[in-house]
Amino acid sequence: MTITLRQLAEQARSASRQLANLSTARKNEVLLACAEKIRENTEPILSANQNDLESADRLRSQGKLSDSSIQRLKLNVMKIEQMAKNFENVAALPDPVGQLQLATRLDAGLDLHRISCPIGVLLVIFESRPEVVVQISALTIKSGNAVILKGGKEASESNACLFGILDQVLEKFADLPDGTVSLLQSREAVSEIVQQNDCLNLIIPRGSNALVQHIQQHSRVPVLAHADGICHVYWDQSASFGKAMEIIIDAKTEYPAVCNAMETLLIHDQIPESEIRQILTNLQEAGVELRVCSLIMKKFGSELNGLIQVSEQDWATEYTDLILSVRLLSSLDEAIGHINKYGSGHTDAIITEDRSIAEQFMDQVDAANVFWNASTRFADGFRYGFGAEVGVSTCRTHARGPVGLDGLVIYKYKLYGSGQGVARYHEGGRQYIHQPLSRLN
C-alpha cells in the first residue's frame, strides 16, 4: 500500500516512541540478525550495485557524475563484509539509552536525575555511498531512533536492495513497529519531507557542499552536518621524514574520494629541499596533481614536470580526487592561520617530533578532529570505535566530529519527589541542598 510522505513521517514518529523503550537485548538480537542476512545476500547486493555502476558510467560520460562519486558508489565483497561487521560492532557497544548522566539531591526526598534518551526521528540524506544504509540503520536501531533514509539516484538499486534485506529482518520481529527504518527514492520528496518539523527531530545530510547548503536553507528542522572536508596536514621542520612520507601519502591517496582525505599540504620552509622533492615526486608518481604556491614553483618547477600554480580558490576547495594544494610557509603560526582561514573544521593534522608544537597546533586549530603524527583518514566513526557513524559534524551542537551512538541520544530530567511544592522554598523557608549523588537510590 502506497502512503503519503506525511503518513510516512507520522509513522516514523509513532515508531520512535516504541523504539525508545526497546530492551538492549532485543536491539542486539535485531542487529545480529541483520548482519547474518547481509552476508547471506552478498551476490544480490553486488548485482544491484553493478546495475548502478553501469548507469553511473553513462552519467559520467555525459558529465553528470564525477569519478569520485563512482568510487564512493562501488561495492565489493570486502565492503559487504564490513557492513555485516558494522551491525555486529554496534551490537557489542553499550546501550546509550537510559544512562544516568547526573544525579542531584535538591532536598531530602527530592532527587533530580538526568537520563539519556533517543532523539526521536532522524532524516538522513546521502549521496553515492550505499553502505550508509547499513551504517545508519545499525546506529539508529541501537540508539532507539526511527530513521527515514534518502539516498542518491546513482545508488538507487543498491539502496533498495539493502533496504529490502533489512526490511525482511525487521518484519520478523513483531515488537518492531512499521516506520523503524524507511527509504525514500524520489528526489522531489526531499523538499516536502524536510518541512515535517512536527514529526522530524534531526536531519543529517551526507554529501556535497551544495546538498548540505540546500538542506540547511530549506529545512524547518535542526540540521547536523559538515559542508566540506577541506583537511590539512602541516609538515613541521622537526618531523621524522619516514613518518611524514607515510602520513602524507596515506592522507591523500589511500581513498581520495572521501571527506577525510587531505586536500592541502602545508610545509615548513626549513625542511631540507631533498625531502620535500622526494615527497612531491612520490605524490606525482601516485597520480596526484600538485597545485603549488609560488615558492614551491620557484624551487621545484624546473625539475618536477606538471606542477600547476595554485589559485586562491584552490585553498578553499574540497577536491575529493587525486589533486592536492601545496604551500611552503615559515612558521607554526602561519600554518594555523592558513588552516583557520581556509579550513572547513573537519580534520587537520600535524607531523612533528616536538610535543609543545603539536599541543599548540591541536589547541589553536579550529576543527572537530586534530591529529598529531597520524593520517587524516583516521577521522571515522568505525576507526574511533563507534561501530559506525551517521556522519561527521562540524557543527557546534551536542555532537561534533564522527557521530556515533552518543551523538544520537539527548536527555531528559526526571524529578523524584515526595509531595513538595515550590512555595515551601520561598524566602525564609526551606533551602535547597543541591547535593551530588553518585548513584540511584
Backbone hydrogen bonds in HBPLUS format (Angstrom, degrees):
<---DONOR---> <-ACCEPTOR-->    atom                        ^
c    i                          cat <-CA-CA->   ^        H-A-AA   ^      H-
h    n   atom  resd res      DA  || num        DHA   H-A  angle D-A-AA Bond
n    s   type  num  typ     dist DA aas  dist angle  dist       angle   num
A0008-LEU N   A0004-THR O   2.90 MM   4  6.19 151.2  1.99 147.0 155.7     1
A0009-ALA N   A0005-LEU O   2.93 MM   4  6.18 159.3  1.97 150.6 155.0     2
A0010-GLU N   A0006-ARG O   2.97 MM   4  6.22 159.1  2.01 149.4 155.3     3
A0011-GLN N   A0007-GLN O   2.84 MM   4  5.96 150.9  1.92 144.2 152.6     4
A0012-ALA N   A0008-LEU O   2.99 MM   4  6.26 153.2  2.06 145.8 152.4     5
A0013-ARG N   A0009-ALA O   2.99 MM   4  6.26 154.1  2.06 145.2 152.5     6
A0014-SER N   A0010-GLU O   2.96 MM   4  6.21 159.9  2.00 148.6 153.5     7
A0015-ALA N   A0011-GLN O   2.90 MM   4  6.11 157.0  1.95 145.2 152.3     8
A0016-SER N   A0012-ALA O   2.90 MM   4  6.09 152.8  1.98 147.8 154.5     9
A0018-GLN N   A0015-ALA O   3.04 MM   3  5.32 129.5  2.30 103.8 117.1    10
A0019-LEU N   A0015-ALA O   2.88 MM   4  6.13 165.1  1.90 160.5 165.5    11
A0020-ALA N   A0016-SER O   3.07 MM   4  6.07 143.6  2.20 138.8 146.4    12
A0021-ASN N   A0018-GLN O   3.14 MM   3  5.75 157.4  2.20 114.0 120.4    13
A0022-LEU N   A0019-LEU O   3.10 MM   3  5.10 172.0  2.10 111.9 112.9    14
A0027-LYS N   A0023-SER O   3.04 MM   4  6.32 164.3  2.07 152.8 156.9    15
A0028-ASN N   A0024-THR O   2.96 MM   4  6.19 162.0  1.99 155.0 159.7    16
A0029-GLU N   A0025-ALA O   2.99 MM   4  6.16 148.2  2.09 141.4 150.3    17
A0030-VAL N   A0026-ARG O   3.05 MM   4  6.35 155.8  2.11 152.2 157.5    18
A0031-LEU N   A0027-LYS O   3.05 MM   4  6.33 161.4  2.08 149.4 154.4    19
A0032-LEU N   A0028-ASN O   2.99 MM   4  6.18 163.3  2.02 152.1 155.5    20
A0033-ALA N   A0029-GLU O   3.11 MM   4  6.26 150.7  2.20 141.4 149.4    21
A0034-CYS N   A0030-VAL O   2.97 MM   4  6.26 148.7  2.07 148.4 157.2    22
A0035-ALA N   A0031-LEU O   3.03 MM   4  6.37 152.2  2.11 146.7 153.9    23
A0036-GLU N   A0032-LEU O   3.15 MM   4  6.41 161.1  2.19 146.5 150.3    24
A0037-LYS N   A0033-ALA O   3.04 MM   4  6.25 156.5  2.10 144.9 151.4    25
A0038-ILE N   A0034-CYS O   2.94 MM   4  6.16 153.6  2.02 151.6 158.0    26
A0039-ARG N   A0035-ALA O   3.22 MM   4  6.50 165.7  2.24 151.5 154.1    27
A0040-GLU N   A0036-GLU O   3.09 MM   4  6.34 153.8  2.16 145.3 152.8    28
A0041-ASN N   A0037-LYS O   3.22 MM   4  6.34 130.0  2.48 138.0 149.3    29
A0041-ASN N   A0038-ILE O   3.10 MM   3  5.28 140.0  2.27 101.5 112.8    30
A0045-ILE N   A0041-ASN O   3.12 MM   4  6.27 158.2  2.17 153.4 159.7    31
A0046-LEU N   A0042-THR O   3.01 MM   4  6.26 162.0  2.04 154.4 159.1    32
A0047-SER N   A0043-GLU O   2.91 MM   4  6.11 156.2  1.97 153.2 160.3    33
A0048-ALA N   A0044-PRO O   2.98 MM   4  6.16 162.3  2.01 147.4 151.4    34
A0049-ASN N   A0045-ILE O   2.94 MM   4  6.13 159.0  1.98 148.5 155.0    35
A0050-GLN N   A0046-LEU O   2.87 MM   4  6.06 147.7  1.98 144.1 152.5    36
A0051-ASN N   A0047-SER O   3.20 MM   4  6.54 151.3  2.28 145.2 151.6    37
A0052-ASP N   A0048-ALA O   3.16 MM   4  6.55 152.9  2.24 145.0 152.3    38
A0053-LEU N   A0049-ASN O   2.87 MM   4  6.18 153.9  1.94 149.6 157.2    39
A0054-GLU N   A0050-GLN O   2.98 MM   4  6.23 153.3  2.06 148.3 154.6    40
A0055-SER N   A0051-ASN O   3.15 MM   4  6.41 158.1  2.20 145.1 150.6    41
A0056-ALA N   A0052-ASP O   2.79 MM   4  6.00 151.1  1.87 147.0 156.5    42
A0057-ASP N   A0053-LEU O   2.89 MM   4  6.11 148.9  1.99 145.1 152.1    43
A0058-ARG N   A0054-GLU O   3.40 MM   4  6.71 151.2  2.49 139.2 145.4    44
A0059-LEU N   A0055-SER O   3.10 MM   4  6.48 153.6  2.18 145.2 152.6    45
A0060-ARG N   A0056-ALA O   2.81 MM   4  6.08 151.6  1.89 150.8 159.1    46
A0061-SER N   A0057-ASP O   3.00 MM   4  6.24 156.2  2.05 145.8 151.4    47
A0062-GLN N   A0058-ARG O   3.19 MM   4  6.45 130.0  2.45 135.6 148.2    48
A0062-GLN N   A0059-LEU O   3.15 MM   3  5.07 134.2  2.37  92.9 105.7    49
A0064-LYS N   A0059-LEU O   2.80 MM   5  5.06 158.4  1.85 159.3 152.0    50
A0063-GLY N   A0060-ARG O   2.92 MM   3  4.96 160.3  1.96 106.9 112.5    51
A0070-ILE N   A0066-SER O   3.26 MM   4  6.63 152.4  2.34 144.7 151.6    52
A0071-GLN N   A0067-ASP O   2.98 MM   4  6.33 151.4  2.07 149.2 157.4    53
A0072-ARG N   A0068-SER O   3.07 MM   4  6.35 152.1  2.15 143.9 150.6    54
A0073-LEU N   A0069-SER O   3.00 MM   4  6.19 135.8  2.20 137.3 149.8    55
A0074-LYS N   A0070-ILE O   3.14 MM   4  6.26 142.0  2.29 148.5 155.7    56
A0080-ILE N   A0076-ASN O   3.04 MM   4  6.34 154.8  2.11 153.4 160.9    57
A0081-GLU N   A0077-VAL O   2.96 MM   4  6.21 154.7  2.03 147.8 154.6    58
A0082-GLN N   A0078-MET O   2.95 MM   4  6.22 147.7  2.06 141.6 151.1    59
A0083-MET N   A0079-LYS O   2.96 MM   4  6.31 141.4  2.11 140.1 150.3    60
A0084-ALA N   A0080-ILE O   3.16 MM   4  6.57 156.5  2.22 147.6 152.1    61
A0085-LYS N   A0081-GLU O   2.97 MM   4  6.31 156.3  2.03 147.3 154.4    62
A0086-ASN N   A0082-GLN O   2.81 MM   4  6.07 138.8  1.98 143.3 154.9    63
A0086-ASN N   A0083-MET O   3.07 MM   3  5.00 122.7  2.41  91.9 106.9    64
A0087-PHE N   A0083-MET O   3.33 MM   4  6.80 153.1  2.41 149.9 153.8    65
A0088-GLU N   A0084-ALA O   3.19 MM   4  6.56 160.8  2.23 145.9 151.3    66
A0089-ASN N   A0085-LYS O   2.67 MM   4  5.80 161.5  1.70 156.4 161.3    67
A0090-VAL N   A0086-ASN O   2.99 MM   4  6.10 160.3  2.03 147.1 152.3    68
A0091-ALA N   A0087-PHE O   2.96 MM   4  6.13 154.1  2.03 144.9 152.6    69
A0092-ALA N   A0088-GLU O   3.10 MM   4  6.32 139.9  2.27 139.3 149.1    70
A0093-LEU N   A0090-VAL O   3.13 MM   3  5.25 152.2  2.21 103.2 111.6    71
A0098-GLY N   A0116-SER O   2.92 MM  18  5.06 162.0  1.95 127.4 130.3    72
A0116-SER N   A0099-GLN O   2.99 MM  17  5.23 157.5  2.04 140.0 146.7    73
A0101-GLN N   A0114-ARG O   2.75 MM  13  5.38 168.3  1.76 166.6 168.6    74
A0114-ARG N   A0102-LEU O   2.83 MM  12  5.00 155.4  1.89 146.1 147.4    75
A0437-LEU N   A0103-ALA O   2.78 MM 334  5.08 169.9  1.79 140.8 138.0    76
A0104-THR N   A0112-LEU O   2.82 MM   8  5.15 161.0  1.86 151.4 158.0    77
A0112-LEU N   A0104-THR O   2.76 MM   8  5.15 177.0  1.76 161.9 161.9    78
A0105-ARG N   A0435-GLN O   2.69 MM 330  4.90 174.5  1.69 148.0 148.1    79
A0435-GLN N   A0105-ARG O   2.83 MM 330  4.90 155.3  1.89 145.1 142.9    80
A0106-LEU N   A0110-LEU O   2.80 MM   4  5.54 140.8  1.96 160.3 172.0    81
A0433-ILE N   A0106-LEU O   2.75 MM 327  5.41 159.6  1.79 140.6 145.0    82
A0107-ASP N   A0110-LEU O   3.36 MM   3  5.08 153.0  2.44 132.1 135.7    83
A0110-LEU N   A0107-ASP O   2.90 MM   3  5.08 145.7  2.02 143.7 135.2    84
A0111-ASP N   A0416-TYR O   2.92 MM 305  5.11 150.8  2.01 145.7 145.9    85
A0416-TYR N   A0111-ASP O   2.74 MM 305  5.11 169.4  1.75 161.4 161.0    86
A0113-HIS N   A0414-LYS O   2.76 MM 301  5.08 165.7  1.78 154.3 159.4    87
A0414-LYS N   A0113-HIS O   2.71 MM 301  5.08 165.4  1.73 154.6 160.0    88
A0115-ILE N   A0412-LYS O   2.89 MM 297  5.49 162.3  1.92 166.6 167.7    89
A0412-LYS N   A0115-ILE O   2.86 MM 297  5.49 153.1  1.93 151.3 158.6    90
A0117-CYS N   A0410-ILE O   2.94 MM 293  5.43 157.2  1.99 123.6 128.0    91
A0410-ILE N   A0117-CYS O   2.73 MM 293  5.43 159.9  1.77 169.9 173.8    92
A0146-ALA N   A0120-GLY O   2.97 MM  26  6.32 160.5  2.01 165.6 168.4    93
A0201-ASN N   A0121-VAL O   2.91 MM  80  5.29 165.2  1.94 146.1 148.2    94
A0202-LEU N   A0121-VAL O   3.33 MM  81  6.71 143.1  2.48 158.0 159.1    95
A0122-LEU N   A0146-ALA O   2.93 MM  24  6.29 163.8  1.95 150.0 153.7    96
A0148-ILE N   A0122-LEU O   2.82 MM  26  6.24 154.2  1.88 156.3 165.1    97
A0123-LEU N   A0202-LEU O   2.93 MM  79  6.39 154.2  2.00 154.6 162.4    98
A0204-ILE N   A0123-LEU O   2.81 MM  81  6.23 160.0  1.85 156.9 162.7    99
A0124-VAL N   A0148-ILE O   2.94 MM  24  6.31 159.7  1.98 160.3 167.0   100
A0150-LYS N   A0124-VAL O   2.90 MM  26  6.21 152.8  1.97 163.0 159.6   101
A0125-ILE N   A0204-ILE O   3.02 MM  79  6.29 145.1  2.15 130.6 141.4   102
A0206-ARG N   A0125-ILE O   2.59 MM  81  5.98 163.8  1.62 165.1 170.4   103
A0126-PHE N   A0150-LYS O   2.92 MM  24  6.33 160.7  1.96 156.3 161.1   104
A0127-GLU N   A0206-ARG O   3.11 MM  79  6.58 125.6  2.42 154.3 168.8   105
A0129-ARG N   A0127-GLU O   2.67 MM   2  5.93 143.3  1.80 114.5 101.9   106
A0132-VAL N   A0129-ARG O   3.17 MM   3  5.89 163.9  2.20 117.9 122.9   107
A0133-VAL N   A0130-PRO O   3.03 MM   3  5.83 152.2  2.11 122.1 127.2   108
A0134-VAL N   A0131-GLU O   3.09 MM   3  5.39 123.9  2.42 102.8 115.0   109
A0135-GLN N   A0131-GLU O   3.05 MM   4  6.40 169.3  2.06 156.2 158.5   110
A0136-ILE N   A0132-VAL O   2.92 MM   4  5.86 174.0  1.93 153.9 156.0   111
A0137-SER N   A0133-VAL O   3.18 MM   4  6.10 156.7  2.24 133.6 140.8   112
A0138-ALA N   A0134-VAL O   2.95 MM   4  6.07 165.2  1.97 156.9 160.2   113
A0139-LEU N   A0135-GLN O   3.21 MM   4  6.43 165.6  2.24 147.5 151.0   114
A0140-THR N   A0136-ILE O   2.88 MM   4  6.04 163.2  1.90 158.7 163.5   115
A0141-ILE N   A0137-SER O   3.01 MM   4  6.02 162.4  2.04 148.8 153.5   116
A0142-LYS N   A0138-ALA O   3.18 MM   4  6.32 167.2  2.19 146.7 150.3   117
A0143-SER N   A0139-LEU O   2.99 MM   4  6.07 148.5  2.09 141.1 150.0   118
A0145-ASN N   A0140-THR O   2.90 MM   5  4.90 150.7  1.98 147.8 149.9   119
A0144-GLY N   A0141-ILE O   3.24 MM   3  5.23 159.0  2.29 100.9 107.1   120
A0147-VAL N   A0180-THR O   3.08 MM  33  6.34 156.4  2.14 140.7 147.4   121
A0182-SER N   A0147-VAL O   2.95 MM  35  6.36 149.5  2.04 151.3 160.5   122
A0149-LEU N   A0182-SER O   2.77 MM  33  5.97 171.6  1.77 147.0 149.5   123
A0184-LEU N   A0149-LEU O   2.69 MM  35  6.00 164.2  1.72 170.7 176.5   124
A0155-ALA N   A0152-GLY O   3.08 MM   3  5.68 159.2  2.13 115.3 121.4   125
A0156-SER N   A0153-LYS O   3.23 MM   3  4.88 162.3  2.26 110.1 107.6   126
A0159-ASN N   A0155-ALA O   2.85 MM   4  5.94 169.9  1.86 165.1 168.3   127
A0160-ALA N   A0156-SER O   2.96 MM   4  6.04 159.7  2.00 143.0 149.0   128
A0161-CYS N   A0157-GLU O   2.95 MM   4  6.06 155.7  2.01 144.5 151.0   129
A0162-LEU N   A0158-SER O   2.99 MM   4  6.23 169.6  2.00 155.5 157.6   130
A0163-PHE N   A0159-ASN O   2.86 MM   4  6.00 165.0  1.88 152.3 157.2   131
A0164-GLY N   A0160-ALA O   2.89 MM   4  5.94 156.4  1.95 142.1 149.0   132
A0165-ILE N   A0161-CYS O   3.03 MM   4  6.30 151.1  2.11 147.8 155.1   133
A0166-LEU N   A0162-LEU O   3.05 MM   4  6.36 163.5  2.08 152.2 156.0   134
A0167-ASP N   A0163-PHE O   2.78 MM   4  5.96 156.5  1.84 152.9 160.5   135
A0168-GLN N   A0164-GLY O   3.07 MM   4  6.26 146.8  2.19 140.5 147.8   136
A0169-VAL N   A0165-ILE O   3.40 MM   4  6.78 149.7  2.49 140.9 147.9   137
A0169-VAL N   A0166-LEU O   3.06 MM   3  5.18 119.0  2.44  97.1 111.8   138
A0170-LEU N   A0166-LEU O   2.93 MM   4  6.28 166.9  1.95 158.0 160.9   139
A0171-GLU N   A0167-ASP O   2.99 MM   4  6.09 152.3  2.07 147.6 153.8   140
A0172-LYS N   A0169-VAL O   3.02 MM   3  5.50 146.7  2.13 111.4 120.9   141
A0173-PHE N   A0170-LEU O   3.13 MM   3  5.52 158.7  2.18 110.5 117.0   142
A0176-LEU N   A0173-PHE O   3.00 MM   3  5.61 165.5  2.02 121.7 124.8   143
A0180-THR N   A0177-PRO O   3.29 MM   3  5.97 135.8  2.50 140.2 138.5   144
A0189-ALA N   A0186-SER O   3.18 MM   3  5.35 144.5  2.31  99.2 109.2   145
A0190-VAL N   A0187-ARG O   3.18 MM   3  5.79 155.6  2.24 114.4 120.2   146
A0192-GLU N   A0189-ALA O   3.21 MM   3  5.46 131.2  2.46 102.0 114.3   147
A0193-ILE N   A0189-ALA O   2.92 MM   4  6.08 169.4  1.93 161.4 164.8   148
A0194-VAL N   A0190-VAL O   3.09 MM   4  6.10 161.5  2.12 159.5 160.9   149
A0195-GLN N   A0192-GLU O   3.13 MM   3  5.57 158.3  2.17 112.1 118.9   150
A0196-GLN N   A0193-ILE O   3.13 MM   3  5.53 168.7  2.15 115.4 118.6   151
A0220-ARG N   A0194-VAL O   3.35 MM  26  6.54 172.7  2.35 151.6 149.6   152
A0197-ASN N   A0195-GLN O   2.81 MM   2  5.53 140.0  1.96 103.6  92.3   153
A0199-CYS N   A0196-GLN O   3.04 MM   3  5.58 160.0  2.08 115.6 122.0   154
A0200-LEU N   A0196-GLN O   2.88 MM   4  5.98 167.0  1.90 165.5 169.9   155
A0203-ILE N   A0222-PRO O   2.89 MM  19  6.22 156.3  1.95 156.9 164.7   156
A0224-LEU N   A0203-ILE O   2.88 MM  21  6.25 160.3  1.91 164.5 170.7   157
A0212-VAL N   A0208-SER O   3.06 MM   4  6.41 169.3  2.07 156.9 158.4   158
A0213-GLN N   A0209-ASN O   2.92 MM   4  6.08 170.9  1.92 156.4 159.1   159
A0214-HIS N   A0210-ALA O   2.96 MM   4  6.03 154.7  2.02 143.4 150.8   160
A0215-ILE N   A0211-LEU O   3.03 MM   4  6.30 162.6  2.06 155.7 159.4   161
A0216-GLN N   A0212-VAL O   2.93 MM   4  6.16 165.5  1.95 154.8 159.2   162
A0217-GLN N   A0213-GLN O   2.95 MM   4  6.05 150.2  2.04 145.8 153.1   163
A0218-HIS N   A0214-HIS O   3.07 MM   4  6.18 141.2  2.22 144.3 154.0   164
A0219-SER N   A0215-ILE O   2.91 MM   4  5.56 135.7  2.11 152.8 157.7   165
A0394-THR N   A0225-ALA O   3.20 MM 169  6.34 171.4  2.21 124.6 124.0   166
A0263-GLU N   A0231-CYS O   2.81 MM  32  5.43 174.5  1.81 147.3 148.7   167
A0264-THR N   A0231-CYS O   3.22 MM  33  6.53 153.1  2.30 155.6 157.4   168
A0349-ALA N   A0232-HIS O   2.87 MM 117  6.24 157.8  1.92 145.3 152.2   169
A0233-VAL N   A0264-THR O   3.08 MM  31  6.58 146.5  2.19 157.1 167.0   170
A0266-LEU N   A0233-VAL O   2.85 MM  33  6.11 173.4  1.85 161.8 164.0   171
A0234-TYR N   A0349-ALA O   2.79 MM 115  6.23 159.1  1.84 151.2 157.1   172
A0351-ILE N   A0234-TYR O   2.84 MM 117  6.19 156.1  1.90 168.7 167.9   173
A0235-TRP N   A0266-LEU O   2.75 MM  31  6.07 169.4  1.76 165.5 166.7   174
A0268-HIS N   A0235-TRP O   3.04 MM  33  6.20 158.6  2.09 169.9 165.6   175
A0236-ASP N   A0351-ILE O   2.97 MM 115  5.82 155.5  2.03 153.2 161.1   176
A0239-ALA N   A0236-ASP O   3.13 MM   3  5.50 165.7  2.15 117.3 120.0   177
A0244-ALA N   A0240-SER O   2.93 MM   4  6.17 162.1  1.96 153.0 158.7   178
A0245-MET N   A0241-PHE O   2.91 MM   4  6.11 161.3  1.94 153.4 157.4   179
A0246-GLU N   A0242-GLY O   3.19 MM   4  6.44 171.4  2.20 150.7 152.0   180
A0247-ILE N   A0243-LYS O   2.96 MM   4  6.06 173.2  1.97 158.9 161.2   181
A0248-ILE N   A0244-ALA O   2.96 MM   4  5.88 168.1  1.98 151.0 155.0   182
A0249-ILE N   A0245-MET O   3.11 MM   4  6.08 168.0  2.13 149.3 153.1   183
A0250-ASP N   A0246-GLU O   3.00 MM   4  5.96 160.2  2.04 144.8 151.2   184
A0251-ALA N   A0247-ILE O   2.83 MM   4  5.88 165.7  1.85 151.5 156.1   185
A0252-LYS N   A0248-ILE O   3.21 MM   4  6.33 146.2  2.33 144.0 151.1   186
A0253-THR N   A0249-ILE O   2.88 MM   4  5.76 165.0  1.90 153.2 158.4   187
A0254-GLU N   A0250-ASP O   3.11 MM   4  4.97 158.3  2.16 128.7 133.1   188
A0262-MET N   A0251-ALA O   2.84 MM  11  5.17 159.1  1.88 122.1 128.6   189
A0261-ALA N   A0258-VAL O   3.31 MM   3  5.82 161.2  2.35 118.6 118.8   190
A0325-SER N   A0263-GLU O   3.05 MM  62  6.30 177.9  2.05 152.5 152.1   191
A0265-LEU N   A0325-SER O   2.79 MM  60  6.23 160.7  1.83 160.4 165.0   192
A0327-ARG N   A0265-LEU O   2.94 MM  62  6.42 157.1  2.00 161.5 167.2   193
A0267-ILE N   A0327-ARG O   2.83 MM  60  6.16 161.4  1.87 164.4 169.8   194
A0329-LEU N   A0267-ILE O   2.89 MM  62  6.14 161.4  1.92 159.1 162.0   195
A0271-ILE N   A0268-HIS O   3.24 MM   3  5.94 169.4  2.25 122.5 124.3   196
A0269-ASP N   A0329-LEU O   2.78 MM  60  5.55 142.8  1.91 157.7 161.3   197
A0275-GLU N   A0272-PRO O   3.02 MM   3  5.47 128.5  2.29 108.6 120.7   198
A0276-ILE N   A0272-PRO O   3.17 MM   4  6.58 162.0  2.20 154.1 159.3   199
A0277-ARG N   A0273-GLU O   2.81 MM   4  5.93 168.1  1.82 154.0 157.7   200
A0278-GLN N   A0274-SER O   3.07 MM   4  6.16 152.3  2.15 136.0 143.2   201
A0279-ILE N   A0275-GLU O   3.09 MM   4  6.37 162.4  2.13 151.3 154.7   202
A0280-LEU N   A0276-ILE O   2.94 MM   4  6.16 166.7  1.96 158.7 162.7   203
A0281-THR N   A0277-ARG O   2.88 MM   4  5.98 155.8  1.94 146.6 153.9   204
A0282-ASN N   A0278-GLN O   2.91 MM   4  6.13 159.5  1.95 146.9 152.3   205
A0283-LEU N   A0279-ILE O   2.94 MM   4  6.14 154.2  2.01 147.5 154.3   206
A0284-GLN N   A0280-LEU O   3.01 MM   4  6.27 160.7  2.05 147.3 152.2   207
A0285-GLU N   A0281-THR O   2.88 MM   4  6.16 157.4  1.93 151.6 158.3   208
A0286-ALA N   A0282-ASN O   3.02 MM   4  6.21 130.2  2.28 135.9 148.3   209
A0286-ALA N   A0283-LEU O   3.07 MM   3  5.05 132.6  2.30  95.0 108.4   210
A0288-VAL N   A0283-LEU O   3.02 MM   5  5.42 161.3  2.05 146.8 143.3   211
A0287-GLY N   A0284-GLN O   2.85 MM   3  5.07 156.7  1.91 109.6 114.9   212
A0289-GLU N   A0322-LEU O   2.87 MM  33  6.19 168.2  1.88 142.5 142.7   213
A0324-LEU N   A0289-GLU O   2.87 MM  35  6.21 153.1  1.94 171.6 175.7   214
A0308-ILE N   A0290-LEU O   3.00 MM  18  6.20 158.9  2.04 158.0 163.5   215
A0291-ARG N   A0324-LEU O   2.83 MM  33  6.01 171.9  1.83 162.3 162.6   216
A0326-VAL N   A0291-ARG O   2.86 MM  35  6.12 150.5  1.94 150.9 152.6   217
A0292-VAL N   A0308-ILE O   2.69 MM  16  6.04 143.3  1.82 164.3 175.6   218
A0310-VAL N   A0292-VAL O   2.82 MM  18  4.90 165.3  1.84 135.4 133.4   219
A0293-CYS N   A0326-VAL O   2.99 MM  33  6.35 134.5  2.21 153.9 167.6   220
A0297-MET N   A0293-CYS O   2.99 MM   4  6.26 162.6  2.02 152.8 158.5   221
A0298-LYS N   A0294-SER O   2.85 MM   4  6.01 151.9  1.93 143.7 151.0   222
A0299-LYS N   A0295-LEU O   3.04 MM   4  6.25 156.9  2.10 146.3 151.8   223
A0300-PHE N   A0296-ILE O   2.87 MM   4  5.91 165.1  1.89 158.5 162.2   224
A0301-GLY N   A0297-MET O   2.77 MM   4  4.51 140.0  1.93 127.6 133.1   225
A0303-GLU N   A0300-PHE O   3.14 MM   3  5.54 143.8  2.28 110.6 120.4   226
A0304-LEU N   A0300-PHE O   2.90 MM   4  5.82 151.5  1.98 167.9 174.6   227
A0314-ASP N   A0311-SER O   3.09 MM   3  5.20 128.7  2.36  97.9 111.2   228
A0316-ALA N   A0313-GLN O   3.04 MM   3  5.46 140.1  2.21 108.6 119.3   229
A0317-THR N   A0314-ASP O   3.08 MM   3  5.01 158.6  2.13 117.0 114.2   230
A0323-ILE N   A0321-ASP O   2.79 MM   2  5.48 140.4  1.95 101.9  90.5   231
A0335-ALA N   A0331-SER O   3.14 MM   4  6.46 150.3  2.23 140.4 148.4   232
A0335-ALA N   A0332-LEU O   3.02 MM   3  5.03 115.0  2.46  95.1 111.2   233
A0336-ILE N   A0332-LEU O   2.87 MM   4  6.20 163.6  1.90 160.6 164.5   234
A0337-GLY N   A0333-ASP O   2.88 MM   4  6.03 158.5  1.93 145.5 152.0   235
A0338-HIS N   A0334-GLU O   2.95 MM   4  6.15 155.6  2.01 143.8 150.0   236
A0339-ILE N   A0335-ALA O   3.00 MM   4  6.27 166.9  2.02 154.1 157.0   237
A0340-ASN N   A0336-ILE O   2.93 MM   4  6.12 167.6  1.95 154.4 157.9   238
A0341-LYS N   A0337-GLY O   3.03 MM   4  6.09 132.4  2.27 138.4 150.3   239
A0341-LYS N   A0338-HIS O   3.19 MM   3  5.17 132.6  2.42  94.9 107.8   240
A0342-TYR N   A0338-HIS O   2.95 MM   4  6.11 168.9  1.96 160.9 162.5   241
A0343-GLY N   A0339-ILE O   2.66 MM   4  4.90 146.4  1.77 139.3 147.3   242
A0368-ALA N   A0345-GLY O   2.87 MM  23  5.79 160.3  1.91 127.0 129.0   243
A0369-ASN N   A0346-HIS O   3.06 MM  23  6.18 132.4  2.29 139.6 153.2   244
A0348-ASP N   A0369-ASN O   3.06 MM  21  6.48 153.8  2.13 150.8 156.6   245
A0371-PHE N   A0348-ASP O   2.97 MM  23  6.37 156.4  2.02 144.3 151.9   246
A0350-ILE N   A0371-PHE O   2.95 MM  21  6.30 151.7  2.03 144.8 151.6   247
A0373-ASN N   A0350-ILE O   2.79 MM  23  6.03 175.5  1.79 168.2 169.4   248
A0358-ALA N   A0354-ASP O   2.99 MM   4  6.30 159.7  2.04 153.5 160.0   249
A0359-GLU N   A0355-ARG O   2.82 MM   4  6.06 162.6  1.85 157.7 161.6   250
A0360-GLN N   A0356-SER O   3.01 MM   4  6.16 156.2  2.06 142.1 148.6   251
A0361-PHE N   A0357-ILE O   2.96 MM   4  6.15 162.1  1.99 150.3 155.2   252
A0362-MET N   A0358-ALA O   2.91 MM   4  6.19 166.3  1.93 153.5 156.9   253
A0363-ASP N   A0359-GLU O   2.86 MM   4  5.95 144.6  1.98 144.4 154.0   254
A0364-GLN N   A0360-GLN O   2.96 MM   4  5.99 154.7  2.03 149.5 155.5   255
A0365-VAL N   A0361-PHE O   2.92 MM   4  5.79 150.8  2.01 154.2 158.4   256
A0378-PHE N   A0375-SER O   3.22 MM   3  6.04 170.6  2.23 121.3 123.0   257
A0379-ALA N   A0376-THR O   3.10 MM   3  5.94 170.2  2.11 126.4 128.2   258
A0380-ASP N   A0378-PHE O   2.82 MM   2  5.58 118.0  2.21 116.6  99.3   259
A0384-TYR N   A0380-ASP O   2.90 MM   4  6.10 140.5  2.06 148.9 161.0   260
A0386-PHE N   A0381-GLY O   2.77 MM   5  5.06 157.2  1.82 166.2 158.2   261
A0385-GLY N   A0382-PHE O   3.04 MM   3  5.22 153.8  2.11 103.6 111.9   262
A0390-VAL N   A0403-VAL O   2.85 MM  13  5.70 159.6  1.89 164.4 167.9   263
A0403-VAL N   A0391-GLY O   2.82 MM  12  5.68 165.5  1.84 177.9 176.4   264
A0393-SER N   A0401-GLY O   2.88 MM   8  4.86 167.3  1.90 125.4 125.0   265
A0401-GLY N   A0393-SER O   2.73 MM   8  4.86 168.8  1.74 145.5 142.1   266
A0407-GLY N   A0404-GLY O   3.08 MM   3  5.52 137.6  2.26 109.5 120.8   267
A0408-LEU N   A0405-LEU O   2.90 MM   3  5.24 161.1  1.94 114.0 120.3   268
A0425-TYR N   A0422-VAL O   2.89 MM   3  5.64 163.1  1.92 124.8 130.6   269
A0426-HIS N   A0423-ALA O   3.15 MM   3  5.46 166.7  2.17 116.0 116.6   270
A0430-ARG N   A0424-ARG O   2.86 MM   6  6.04 149.0  1.96 163.4 158.5   271
A0429-GLY N   A0426-HIS O   2.76 MM   3  5.41 152.5  1.83 150.6 152.6   272
